[in-house]
Amino acid sequence: MGRDSRLGPPQTLHESALLFDAESADILKKMVGLGVTSGQTQRFDLRTKAGRGKEVYVQVVAVPKKNDSGEVTGFFGTIQDISERKYAELALHTRAQQQLLVATLGRLALSAASLDEVYAEAVSVIAQGLSVEFSNVLVLEGPQKSLVLKAGIGWKPGWMGQPVGDTQQQTHTSSVFESHEPVIIHDFSEEPQFIRSELLASHGIVSSVDVLVGGLEKPVGVLGAYSTTIRHFSADDASFLQGVANILSAAAERHWTNQRLSHMALHDSLTDLPNRSLLTDRLNVALSFAHRHNQHIALLFLDLDLFKHVNDVFGHAMGDQLLKEVARRLSGCVRAEDTVSRQGGDEFIVALTGIQNAQAASVIAEKILTVITTPFILEETEIILGVSIGIACYPRDGKDSETLMRNADAAMYVAKQLGRNRYQFYAPAMNMQALDRLTLESDLHRAIERNELFLMYQPQLSLSTGDVLGLEALVRWQNPSRGLVSPGQFIPIAENCGLIVPIGNWVLETACYQHARWVAQGLTTGTIAVNISAHQFQQTNFCERVSDVLSRTGLQPSLLELEVTEGVVMQGVEQVLYKLNALRELGVHLAIDDFGTGYSSLNYLKQFPLHRLKIDQSFTQQLLNDQQSVAITKAIIQMGHSLGLDVLAEGIETHDQAVHLQSLGCDAGQGFLYAKPLSVVDCEGYLRATP
Ligand SMILES: Nc1nc2c(ncn2[C@@H]2O[C@@H]3COP(=O)(O)O[C@H]4[C@@H](O)[C@H](n5cnc6c(=O)[nH]c(N)nc65)O[C@@H]4COP(=O)(O)O[C@H]3[C@H]2O)c(=O)[nH]1
């Protein structure tokens, strides 16, 4: 203050005013003036600067001295230092303000649409709460763990969104990451151990306080307040800042959790590809865009061929790995704006947007066929896959996502029917086929109870002696409105809808019963072969059922031959082996049907207790004009013999085929050359006529 205290108490208003700075002196004079006119005692607080700039608060009480006529002639009074109380009051006020700010930020953090909004509010809260010119939120981003200026107050334009450092540099922020404690710097020039970042240096920052914005798995970043003049940030300042940081870390966690949840809701958890609902969303957006801009969209429905075998033979873990790899390869076939999605199982949908014409889709389909048929190497095992692709195009094949998906699916089904590993564009007739499939399925449900199924029997002969070695039972369905339906038509449908089990059981029982009768009549000593489908074979009580049928029909077990396809025995080798052994114990014969068309591994075949390999009729029929078929047939016969098995060729239609097969060493045959599948009556006649 501007008066020497050795002079004693001030005697005049002027002397009193010298105690204060100009602003407070002015207030003093005004208040005393008010006392003169009102004649009232004046009581007021003044703030002024003491030595070294420290602020001092005083309370002034000025009591007017009056003469006999009541006029104010002077003042006496007191000036009391109330700084301590005032500072305490101010601190309380600041805390209350800060709490209010934190509470407001907390509320905003709950309702904000984005994290950026919360960050922006946080820096303004810091600036207000600590009365600083500079504040910021630095967020850790990217693999390099850069600290990016996400929000700030006071910084020059151009810095926002920029990386301003990382956790590796020896700065005060890296120290925050290391210690997880607030770092307060009163004066950077006195803390040479910290490199001042370019951001701080270019703004002339002298003092700082920084705290960590923590996170459950990793820190979010740092929050800081800065001053260009020396400022002694207190522990209270740091704890206010930490309060703000805690709100940010909770908001960031909540934001990431929401992001994760919505990602999970829209993506397939195994491959991370978009799922059906994200695909539908994107497709709807793309459809309205294509509508406005006269563009085409193609939807490719993909189903992996024989993927189930991979799961069965190599296990689900390998199946999962394979699906991930398939997803990766598919994503590599399309542009970023296209969508590859997994529908579940081994089904994928690829949506190609903004294509010039429908034919452009065939280029991608070819690409997909190439990448999927390129062998996959997983855990040193080579796996070969195929894929059937159905293509539906907007606007030609459908105007909405649902129709396009349905039609692409129908086209995929046709691609599968046509022999797999190919693509097929949708045609309106395909939906009729799908409808037909459905009505066929519902008719098939009633086929057994309405006695519409019956069996035909096809003789199997020794190629060298011409003796009848046995018969193969082949099911037929005589439907009143459809007429005679071939098994090629209804067996795959029965397999898909589970009806194959009751149908298969009926066939087994009927064939065994019929054969036992023929044996009893002395008409045959050969076997009866019955086709067993995968579902039937997989039933846990399959062996008991066979044994039960044998004892009920009285058929000798060695006269029953069960024909299973390669696919059936390649499903879960351990279990199959157990079942096949149990069947052998019963005394039943086992044959592998359609051999050469599947994926048998010789290693497994060696372990199975088999009696016969049946060469698929496709090889027999190509025998005379295709060298490759000759080579395969020869190899199958040699392999069968080396495993001690009997080999039978299916579909022999000509004498030349029979001679050729015999020359290759084939043991037995069946086909139209000898006899077509025969009704019970015709078969009886055939057996009687055969010596
Ligand atoms: N082109 C030609 N074909 C010949 C010749 N000789 C026989 N075939 C036909 O070839 C098929 C042989 O049966 P598959 O390979 O077991 O193939 C069977 C079998 O996989 C399945 N199937 C038939 N009956 C049953 C059954 O009771 N249960 C199960 N699960 N499947 C059955 O349906 C398939 C087709 O049966 P089908 O239509 O009866 O057709 C039979 C038979 O009629 C020939 O010389 N030339």
The ligand as a Tripos MOL2 file, in Angstrom:
@<TRIPOS>MOLECULE
LIG
   46    52     1     0     0
SMALL
NO_CHARGES

@<TRIPOS>ATOM
      1 N1        -28.8030  -94.4700  -66.5680 N.pl3     1 LIG1
      2 C1        -28.7790  -95.6440  -65.9330 C.ar      1 LIG1
      3 N2        -29.2230  -95.7020  -64.6710 N.ar      1 LIG1
      4 C2        -29.1790  -96.8710  -64.0540 C.ar      1 LIG1
      5 C3        -28.7160  -98.0390  -64.7080 C.ar      1 LIG1
      6 N3        -28.8230  -99.0720  -63.8170 N.ar      1 LIG1
      7 C4        -29.3270  -98.5500  -62.6880 C.ar      1 LIG1
      8 N4        -29.5620  -97.2250  -62.8280 N.ar      1 LIG1
      9 C5        -30.0860  -96.2880  -61.8680 C.3       1 LIG1
     10 O1        -28.9800  -95.8500  -61.0710 O.3       1 LIG1
     11 C6        -29.3780  -95.6060  -59.7480 C.3       1 LIG1
     12 C7        -28.5330  -96.4050  -58.8310 C.3       1 LIG1
     13 O2        -28.8110  -96.1020  -57.5610 O.3       1 LIG1
     14 P1        -27.9280  -95.1990  -56.6730 P.3       1 LIG1
     15 O3        -26.5950  -94.9180  -57.2950 O.co2     1 LIG1
     16 O4        -27.8970  -95.8280  -55.3300 O.co2     1 LIG1
     17 O5        -28.7090  -93.8320  -56.6400 O.3       1 LIG1
     18 C8        -29.9420  -93.7660  -56.0550 C.3       1 LIG1
     19 C9        -29.8910  -93.5170  -54.5990 C.3       1 LIG1
     20 O6        -28.8400  -92.6240  -54.3130 O.3       1 LIG1
     21 C10       -31.1970  -92.8250  -54.3490 C.3       1 LIG1
     22 N5        -32.1160  -93.8000  -53.8150 N.ar      1 LIG1
     23 C11       -32.9170  -94.6870  -54.4460 C.ar      1 LIG1
     24 N6        -33.5890  -95.4080  -53.5550 N.ar      1 LIG1
     25 C12       -33.2010  -94.9840  -52.3330 C.ar      1 LIG1
     26 C13       -33.5390  -95.3680  -50.9810 C.ar      1 LIG1
     27 O7        -34.3280  -96.2780  -50.7290 O.2       1 LIG1
     28 N7        -32.9370  -94.6850  -49.9660 N.ar      1 LIG1
     29 C14       -32.0490  -93.6900  -50.2090 C.ar      1 LIG1
     30 N8        -31.4810  -93.0790  -49.1910 N.pl3     1 LIG1
     31 N9        -31.6970  -93.3290  -51.4420 N.ar      1 LIG1
     32 C15       -32.2750  -93.9730  -52.5010 C.ar      1 LIG1
     33 O8        -31.6730  -92.3260  -55.5470 O.3       1 LIG1
     34 C16       -30.6990  -92.5540  -56.5510 C.3       1 LIG1
     35 C17       -31.3760  -92.7760  -57.8650 C.3       1 LIG1
     36 O9        -32.1260  -93.9070  -57.8350 O.3       1 LIG1
     37 P2        -32.8120  -94.4240  -59.1360 P.3       1 LIG1
     38 O10       -33.4920  -93.3110  -59.8260 O.co2     1 LIG1
     39 O11       -33.5750  -95.6430  -58.7780 O.co2     1 LIG1
     40 O12       -31.6020  -94.8080  -60.0060 O.3       1 LIG1
     41 C18       -30.8480  -95.9740  -59.7100 C.3       1 LIG1
     42 C19       -31.0060  -96.9140  -60.8690 C.3       1 LIG1
     43 O13       -32.3090  -96.9970  -61.3560 O.3       1 LIG1
     44 C20       -28.2610  -97.9480  -66.0430 C.ar      1 LIG1
     45 O14       -27.8080  -98.9010  -66.6670 O.2       1 LIG1
     46 N10       -28.2880  -96.7200  -66.5930 N.ar      1 LIG1
@<TRIPOS>BOND
     1     1     2 1
     2     2     3 ar
     3     2    46 ar
     4     3     4 ar
     5     4     5 ar
     6     4     8 ar
     7     5     6 ar
     8     5    44 ar
     9     6     7 ar
    10     7     8 ar
    11     8     9 1
    12     9    10 1
    13     9    42 1
    14    10    11 1
    15    11    12 1
    16    11    41 1
    17    12    13 1
    18    13    14 1
    19    14    15 2
    20    14    16 1
    21    14    17 1
    22    17    18 1
    23    18    19 1
    24    18    34 1
    25    19    20 1
    26    19    21 1
    27    21    22 1
    28    21    33 1
    29    22    23 ar
    30    22    32 ar
    31    23    24 ar
    32    24    25 ar
    33    25    26 ar
    34    25    32 ar
    35    26    27 2
    36    26    28 ar
    37    28    29 ar
    38    29    30 1
    39    29    31 ar
    40    31    32 ar
    41    33    34 1
    42    34    35 1
    43    35    36 1
    44    36    37 1
    45    37    38 2
    46    37    39 1
    47    37    40 1
    48    40    41 1
    49    41    42 1
    50    42    43 1
    51    44    45 2
    52    44    46 ar
@<TRIPOS>SUBSTRUCTURE
     1 LIG1         1 GROUP 0 **** ****
